[in-house]
Amino acid sequence: MHYPNIKNNVSKILNRRNDGYNTIICNAPCQSGKTDIVPCLQTEFKDGGNFIPIVSDNHLYDENERAIREQNIQVRCEKLKDKLDILENGGEISYSPFIAFDEVHVGQKEYSRFNALIINLNKYYKQKNWGRPLYIL
């Protein structure tokens, strides 16, 4: 079960995606339910069976992964470093219409793993002719 405010935010995200947006920034206080948006989005997304990954480099990764997967087992939690390593080493990733970033820590310009991941994701999606995922930050 998801709280009404979470369902409302998921509805807004789906509407923004339908309007052609490609990036959404969720700005709210700590413990407001930002991370809970993705398990609800996975439940509400009706366009296919693709899993929505949550990419994070949060020091509480293991606890967050358990809490998220208790809400929706279909959500994949991935470490930012691991996903970047796959792409930089020519590996394959699966398609997702959305990619959520939870507490990714942004470095400076070319030294940022987050920046490098976004660049590599965009290249990979373009190479595969997948368009571009909606990034949720």
C-alpha positions as CSV (number, residue, x, y, z in Angstrom):
1,M,0.0,0.0,0.0
2,H,1.3,3.4,-0.9
3,Y,0.4,6.7,0.8
4,P,-1.9,9.1,-1.2
5,N,0.9,11.7,-1.5
6,I,3.2,9.1,-3.1
7,K,0.5,8.0,-5.5
8,N,-0.2,11.7,-6.4
9,N,3.5,12.3,-7.1
10,V,3.7,9.1,-9.2
11,S,0.7,10.4,-11.2
12,K,2.6,13.7,-11.8
13,I,5.7,11.8,-12.9
14,L,3.7,9.7,-15.4
15,N,2.0,12.9,-16.7
16,R,5.3,14.7,-17.1
17,R,6.7,11.7,-19.0
18,N,3.7,11.7,-21.3
19,D,4.3,15.5,-21.9
20,G,7.9,14.7,-23.1
21,Y,9.9,15.5,-20.0
22,N,13.2,13.6,-19.7
23,T,14.3,14.6,-16.2
24,I,12.4,15.2,-13.0
25,I,14.1,16.5,-9.8
26,C,12.3,15.5,-6.6
27,N,13.1,18.1,-4.0
28,A,11.7,17.5,-0.6
29,P,12.9,17.2,3.0
30,C,14.5,14.0,4.4
31,Q,12.1,11.2,5.3
32,S,9.3,12.7,3.1
33,G,9.0,9.6,0.9
34,K,11.1,10.5,-2.1
35,T,12.6,7.0,-2.3
36,D,9.1,5.4,-1.9
37,I,8.1,7.0,-5.2
38,V,9.9,4.3,-7.3
39,P,8.2,1.2,-5.8
40,C,4.8,2.9,-6.3
41,L,5.9,3.9,-9.9
42,Q,6.8,0.3,-10.7
43,T,3.3,-0.7,-9.5
44,E,1.5,2.0,-11.4
45,F,3.5,1.9,-14.7
46,K,1.3,0.0,-17.2
47,D,3.4,0.2,-20.4
48,G,5.3,-3.0,-19.9
49,G,7.1,-5.4,-17.5
50,N,10.4,-3.5,-17.4
51,F,12.0,-3.1,-14.1
52,I,12.9,0.3,-12.8
53,P,16.3,0.5,-11.3
54,I,17.2,2.8,-8.4
55,V,20.9,3.7,-8.7
56,S,22.6,4.9,-5.5
57,D,25.9,5.3,-3.8
58,N,24.3,5.9,-0.5
59,H,26.2,4.5,2.6
60,L,22.8,3.0,3.7
61,Y,22.5,1.1,0.4
62,D,21.8,-2.3,2.0
63,E,19.1,-1.0,4.3
64,N,17.4,1.1,1.6
65,E,17.5,-1.9,-0.8
66,R,15.7,-4.1,1.7
67,A,13.1,-1.4,2.5
68,I,12.4,-0.7,-1.2
69,R,12.2,-4.4,-2.2
70,E,9.8,-5.0,0.7
71,Q,7.4,-2.6,-1.1
72,N,7.9,-3.9,-4.6
73,I,10.2,-6.9,-5.4
74,Q,10.3,-5.8,-9.0
75,V,12.4,-2.7,-8.3
76,R,16.1,-3.3,-8.9
77,C,18.6,-1.5,-6.7
78,E,22.0,-1.0,-8.2
79,K,25.1,0.7,-7.0
80,L,26.2,3.6,-9.2
81,K,29.8,2.4,-9.3
82,D,28.7,-1.0,-10.5
83,K,26.4,0.3,-13.3
84,L,29.1,2.7,-14.5
85,D,31.7,-0.1,-14.5
86,I,29.4,-2.2,-16.7
87,L,28.9,0.6,-19.2
88,E,32.6,1.6,-19.2
89,N,33.7,-1.9,-19.8
90,G,31.3,-2.6,-22.8
91,G,28.8,-4.7,-20.8
92,E,25.1,-5.0,-21.5
93,I,22.4,-3.4,-19.4
94,S,18.6,-3.9,-19.8
95,Y,16.2,-1.3,-20.9
96,S,14.1,0.6,-18.5
97,P,11.8,3.5,-19.3
98,F,12.8,5.2,-16.0
99,I,16.0,5.4,-14.1
100,A,15.8,6.7,-10.5
101,F,18.9,8.1,-8.7
102,D,18.7,8.0,-5.0
103,E,21.2,10.0,-3.0
104,V,23.9,10.0,-5.7
105,H,26.7,12.2,-4.6
106,V,27.7,14.6,-7.3
107,G,31.4,15.4,-7.7
108,Q,32.9,18.1,-9.8
109,K,32.5,18.0,-13.6
110,E,34.4,15.2,-15.2
111,Y,35.4,13.8,-11.8
112,S,31.8,12.9,-11.0
113,R,30.8,9.3,-11.3
114,F,27.2,10.5,-11.6
115,N,28.1,12.7,-14.6
116,A,30.0,9.8,-16.2
117,L,27.1,7.5,-15.7
118,I,24.6,9.9,-17.3
119,I,26.9,10.4,-20.3
120,N,27.3,6.6,-20.7
121,L,23.6,5.8,-20.2
122,N,22.7,8.4,-22.9
123,K,25.3,6.9,-25.3
124,Y,24.1,3.4,-24.6
125,Y,20.4,4.1,-25.0
126,K,21.2,6.0,-28.3
127,Q,23.3,3.1,-29.6
128,K,20.4,0.7,-28.8
129,N,17.8,3.0,-30.3
130,W,15.9,3.1,-27.1
131,G,15.3,6.8,-27.0
132,R,16.1,8.2,-23.5
133,P,14.8,7.1,-20.1
134,L,13.1,9.5,-17.8
135,Y,15.7,10.3,-15.1
136,I,14.2,10.8,-11.7
137,L,16.6,12.6,-9.4
